[in-house]
Amino acid sequence: WQDVVIEDLKYKYGGEQKSVKEIRKSAFDRAEEKWWDCREEIRALEDEQEEAGIGEVVSIADRGSDAAAGGAGRRR
């Protein structure tokens, strides 16, 4: 995010000089804003899935040994 702030200063503001502390604060503010934006989008998607009746998605890797036991039972 600091690189983004520095690039903005170069191109948008004609190379305006800021201290390292100001650049870090601006970068943190941008990162935090992006995080909140993404968080809201994710919550909206989760709400849509819940309304559609889609529960928690579990991958085979997360299931661990349960997946192996289920496969062995089918060979009978």
N, C-alpha and C positions, 0 to 999 in steps of 0.2 A: 504494500500500500504506500510505502514511502516513495518507491519509484514512480508510482502514479502521481503522487503529489508533486514530485520534482519535475516530471514531464509536463504537468499542467502549468507549473510556474514558468517553464521554458517557453511553451507555445502559446498559452492563453494570456499570460500576464507579462510577456516581454522580458523574462529572466529576472523577475522580482526576487530580491534576496530575502530569505527568512532564516531564522536561526534553526539549529538542529532540533531544539526543543519544540519550536513552532511546527516544523515539518512532522515530527513524531506525533504531536497532538492532532494535527490535521489528518494524518494517516490513521490514527486510532479512531477518530471520529467517523471517517469513511468506512472503516472495517466494521465498526459497531452498527452503523446505519445499514450496511449490506447484510449483516447478520440478522438484524430485526426484520428486514424485508424478506429474506429467505425463510425465516422462522414463520412469518405470517403465511407465506405461500404454502409451506409444508403443513401447517395446521389446517388450512383451507382444503388441501388435498386429502388429509386424513379425515376431515369431516365428511367430504364427499364419499370416501370409501366406506365410512361407517354407515352413512345413509343408504348406500347401495347394498349393505349387508356383507361387505367384505371384512372379514376378521383379520387377525394378525397373520402375516405371511411368515411361514417357517421354512427355511431352506434345509436341504438334506444335511449340509455341513453342520447346521445348528442342532439337528436332531441327534447327532453323534451315534452312539451305540444302538439306539432304538432303530435306526435305519437298517443296520446290519442284521439285527434280530428279526425284523419284519421280512427281509429278503430270504432268510434261511427257512422260514416257516412255509414258504410257497413251494418248496421243492417236493413236498410229500406227495 
